[in-house]
Amino acid sequence: MSLRRATSCVCLLALLAACTDPGGADDGTGAGTTDGTGGLESTGTDAPTSTTTGDATATEPPTGTSDASTTGPDEPPPAPEAFPVLQDIVFYDGYAATVDEPIPEGVIRHSNSLVATRFTEELQAKVQSTLTMGVIVGALCDNYDRLGGVNLALVPKGAQTYVPAEVDRIEVARFITPFMDMNKHPMTVPYEWQTSDLVPILKDPELLAEYDFWFELSIFGVPYAANNEVAGCAGRNDTQLGTLLLYTDSKQPAPNFNHLVPVAIGEDFNNYTEGASDELGTTRKTVTFELPADTANAQLVLITSNHGANAGGEEYIRREHYVYVDGELVLQYKPGRTSCEPFRPYNTQPNGIYGPYPQSDEEWQSFSNWCPGDVIDTRIIPWGPASAGPHEFVIDVPDATFVDMQGNFPFSLYVQAE
């Protein structure tokens, strides 16, 4: 596989349930997963139909696939495996200087809100042809909804550490933590994504010869409100507990992509910051990338989420998003779930989003772009055949206003091609 740079499940749930949670048994772990289904999505009549879920599945399967396993015709497939990549990692105040607290062997702390570990050869050998990713967030001393995510970093072979901004990275999952009181059950919230499109990356011999893969887990947190509002949190700066797990089997063939093009990870996207859009005052962002060869099949993997909690903020107004590749509309979507009620049990801290009583679907759809305790959709956009050379990607949210110059739509994108 070549790497190109931009030019400017049940078994998993069993493992989730077995993981340690802070403060004793957890009534909610394993009871359900935030699979991201049921979202209110919109596709225009001129746009290809596209279903976007936290399962990160494309609307159409890739045209090329590889064998589900390397076993012979008379050999049974290998047994499914589920295993932790990062376990019980404590996160700290995202605004404070990086702490010097103990951390498990093999894990590095880039900041209070970002940790990483090398995906060892032993773990790579476990990966079969499908991959499901799970994250468990445990409540500590942050009782507000925060942004988290999982990234994959391509680090020069043999490096013992790295600077995130100096290596190629792709965002593979994003989520929102619930409002949680660490003294109330459930004390953890599970998230799950279908991530089999990572298999051809993790098993690619050309990439493995040049890079080590490092998985990053990010959970931003702030303890200041909990210091005063949550019993046992006075004077503390630990905010959440995080675990990252993988489940793999050979029930389906893996996608057959052999080119990876990281384009953007967590870039600012708004209308008031220099460089965050094509022009100040507009919410339109153009990026270019290059395919190394003609391809019979390609896909784009896009993650965005809408933030801005001030009065009239973007967090509370659903906007149409338009995505173009080389001038052609390939996706139109409006973020937001049908209802956030499925995630109410995880929101154990009283808050202004959920309130004391259930809300109707219509009420939820009138203001919520996402649900505290849910995944953010990973939108896989089938592209089909494409030629070698430069291409242009545009995302446009023409109605966004960013009242008082507040809010942001963090933008991540990468491309896979055969």
N, C-alpha and C positions, 0 to 999 in steps of 0.2 A: 504494500500500500504506500502511496506517496502522500506526503503532507504538504499542502500548499497554504500560504499565508495570505490574508486579505491585503489588498493594496490600499488603502485608507478607507395471593395464592394460598393456598391452604398450608403448605409446608412452611412457607415463610412466616405465616401467622403463628404457627407453633413455636418457631424460633423467637418471634417477637414476644410471645407470652412468657418464654423462659428467661428473658433478659431481666436483669436487675432493675428495679424502679426505686426512686428515692422515697424513703419514709414508709416502706412496708408494701403489702399486697396492693395491687392495682385493680380496681373494679372494671376499668375500661380496656386495658391492654388485651388485644386479641378479640375483643368483642365485635370489632368491625374495622374496616380500613377506609381511609379517605381515598377512594379510587377515582375521584374526579368526574364520575359520570353524572348525567342529569343537568349539565350546564346549559344555559340559555345561549345558544349560538345562532348566528345569522349569516346566511350566505346569499349574496345577490343573485339575481337571475342570470347575470352574465359571468358569474364566478363559478369555478368548479365546486361541486358539493364537497364539504370537508367537515368531518366530525373531529372535534378536538376534546380529548379527555386527559386526565392525569395519568392514564395508562400509556400515554405517549404512543398511540398506535396511528398509523397512517390510514387514510380513507381507502386507499388501494394498496394491495401488497406489492412489494418490489417485484419487478419482472424476473430478476435473476436471484436464485437462491443456491445455497450450498447444501451438501448432505447434512442430515440431522446429526449424524455421528460418524466416527471413523471405524466403527465396528464392522466386521464382515457380515454377510447375509445370515449366517447361522449363529452369530453372537448376539446376546441380549444387549440393549443399550446400557450405559452406565447408570447407576442409581442416582436419583436426584440428590443434590447437596444444598444445604443452607448453612451459611457461616457469617460471623461478624467480621467486618473490616475495621471498624472503630467501635469501641464499646465503653459506655459510661464516661464520656468525656465531659468535664466540667467547663462551662463557658462563663466568661466574666464580663463586667461592665465594658460595653463596646466603645465608650467615650474615654475611658481611662488608659493610662500607660499599661503596656503589656505586663501581666503579672509574672512572677517567678514561682509559680506553684508547681507541685509535682504533676507529671503527666506520664501516661504509660510508655513503656519502652517502644521505640519505633515510631512514635508520634511526635511531630513538631508543631509548635504553636506559633503561627505567623503573627497572630494578634489575639486579643481576647475573644474575638468573634470568628476566628478562622484557624482550623487545625488541619493537618494533612498526615497521611501515612503512605509509604510505598506499597504498591500492590505487588507482593512478592511472587517469585516463580511458583512457590507452593500454592498460592491462591489462584494464580493464572491457570495452573494445571487443572483446577476444579471446574473452570468455566466450560460449559457444554455449548449447546446451540441456542438456548433461550436464557434470558436473564430477567429477573424481577428484583427491583431494589426496594428496600424498606428503610425508613428512618423512624426512630422513636425519640420523642422529645419529652424529657421529664421536668416537672416544675421545681424550680428553686426560687430565687428571690427576684423574679421579674413577673409581675402580674398583668402585663399588657400584651397585646398582639404584636408580634414582631416578624421580620422577614428572615427566612433561612433558605439554604440551598445546598446542592451537591455539585461539585465540579470535578473534572478529570484534567490533570495537568500532565503534560509531556515534558519530562525533565531529562536533561542529558544523562546518558548511561553512567551509572556509578556514583552520581552526585549524592552527597549525604544530606544536603538541604538545598534550597533554592529560593529565589525572590519571585513571588507570584507574577509580578508585572513584567518579568524578564523571560518568561517561558510561555509557550502556547498552552492555552487552557480552553476548555469548553464547559459550559454550564449544562448539566444533564437533568437537573430536577430543582424545583423551587416550591416553597411552602410557606404558610402563614401559621405562626403559633397561636393558640387560643389564649384568652384571659384565664390564667390559672393561679389558684391559691394552693401553695404547696402543702397545706394542712388538710385539704379536702380531696376526696376521691371523685373521679379517677385522677391519679397523679401523673399519668403519662398519656400521650396521644400518639397513635401510630399513623404513618403515611406509607403509601405504596405506589409504585410506578412500574409499568412494563418497559424494560430498557434493553430489549434484545438487539436493538440497533447498535449497541456498544460492543456486541460480540465480535464483529469483524475488525473493530479497532483493537480490542484487547488481545486478539489472537493473531494479529498481522505480523509476519516475520520481519518485514522491512522496518516497521516502526519499532518493534522489539529490539532490533539490532542497534538502533540509534538512541532509543529513549527508554527510561523507566516510567511507568505510569504511577502517578500518585493520586489517590482519592482525597478530595478536600471536603470537609463538612463545615458549613458556615451557619451560625445562629447568632444574630445580633440581639443584644439584650441590654437593658438599663435597669438598675435596681432601685432608683431613687424613690419611686412611689411605694414599692414593696417595703422599703426600709421603715416606712411609717404605717403602712396599711396591713401588712401580713405578719402575724405572730411568728417570732423567731427570726425575722429578717433584719432587725435593727443592727446597723453597722456592717452588714455583709455586702459583698460585691459579686458573689456568684449568682448567675442569672438563670441558666438552664443546664440540663444534662442531656447529652446527645449520643445516640448510637446509630451506626450505619451497618446494614446487613444486605446480603445478596442471597438469592435463591436461583439455582440453575438446574435445567434438565435437558433432555434430548427429544422432547415430544414434537417439536416443530423445527424445520430447517432454519438456519441462520440467514439473515440478509447477506447478499453477496457484494457489498460495497468494498472497493479497494482504493479509494481516494478520500482523504479527509481534508477539509478546508475550514479551519477556525476563522471566523469573521469578526465576532464581537462577543464580549462577555461583560455583563453588568454595566454597559455604557449608559451614561445619562441620556435621557430622551425627554426633552421638554422644550418650551418655546421662549425661555428667558435666559438660559445659560449659554454663553458663547461656546459654539461647537457641539451643543446638544441637539441641534437640528440644522437643517440646511440654511435657515435664515432666522434671525431673531424675530419673534412674533408669529412664527408658523410652527406647527407640530408635524413636520415632515422630515424624515431622515433618510439620506441616501448613502449607501455603502457599496463599494465595488470589490469584487473578488475575481480570482482567475482559476479556471479549470485547466489542469495540466494536459488533458487529452479529450478527444471526443468521447461522449458517453451515451450508452443506450438507455440509461436510467439514472436519475439523480433525485435527491430529496433535500429539502431545507428544513432545519430544525430550529424553531423559533420559540423563545420564551419572553413574554412581557407581562407586567402587572402594573396596575394603576394605583398610585399613592398620592396623598394630599389630604390631610385630616382637618384642615382649617374650614371655616364656614364657606360653603360653596366649593369645597375642595374636590379634586378629580376622583378621589377615592369613592365618592358618593354619587357620581353621575356616570351612567353607562354610555360609552361613546362607540360609534362605529369605527373600526380599524380597517384600513385597506392596505393590502400587500401586493406589490408589483415586482415582477422579475423581467428585466429588459423591456419595460413598458407595458407588459401584459398583466392584467389583474389575475392573481392566482389564489387569493384568499380574501374574504371579507368576514369579519367577526366582531361580535360585541361581547365583552367579557361578562361573566356573572352566572351564578347558579340559579336554578328554578327556585330553590329554597336553601337557607342556611340552617334550618331546624335539625337536620341530621347531626350537626356538630355542636348543638347546644350542650350535650352532656359533658363535653370537654371544657367548656367555659365555666369553670367553677368560681371565678371571681366576678362579682356583680359588675356590669359594664353597660355602657350606653348603646351598644350594638344589639345585644340580645334582649335586654329588658326582662321584666319578671314574667311575661306571658308569651306563649307562642304567637308568631305572626303568620299571616297568610302568604301564599306564594306571591300574590300581587304586591304585598307590602315589601317583601324581600327584593323583588325585582325593581322596585321603585328607587332603590338607592345603593344596593350592594354590588361592588365589582368582584368581590371575593369573600370567602367565609373564614373567620378565625378558626383554625383547627383543620383547614382543608389544604389540598395541594393547589398550586397554580398550574394551569394547563401547559403541557408541552405540546406545541402545535407542529405536527409533522406534515409538511406540504409536499405532496408528490409533484415532481417537476418533469419527469420523463426524459426524453433524449435532449442532449445539449451539446454544443460545440466547444472545442478547446478555445481558451483565450479568456478575455475579460468579460464580465457580466455585471449588471447593475441591479441591486436590490433596493426597493423603496418601501418604507412603511409610513403611512399617512393617517393622522387622526385630526381631520380638519376642524372639528368642533371643539377641541380641547381649549380651555381658557387659562388654566393655572392662576386662579385668583390670587392676588397679592404676591405673585411670583413664588408660589409654594407648590410643592408636589413634584413627582417624577414618574416616568414609566421605564424602569430599568430594562435594558434591551440586550438580549443575547441571541446569537445566531451562529450556526455552523452548517456546512454543506457536506453531504456524502454522495459519492458517485461511483458507478461501476467502472 
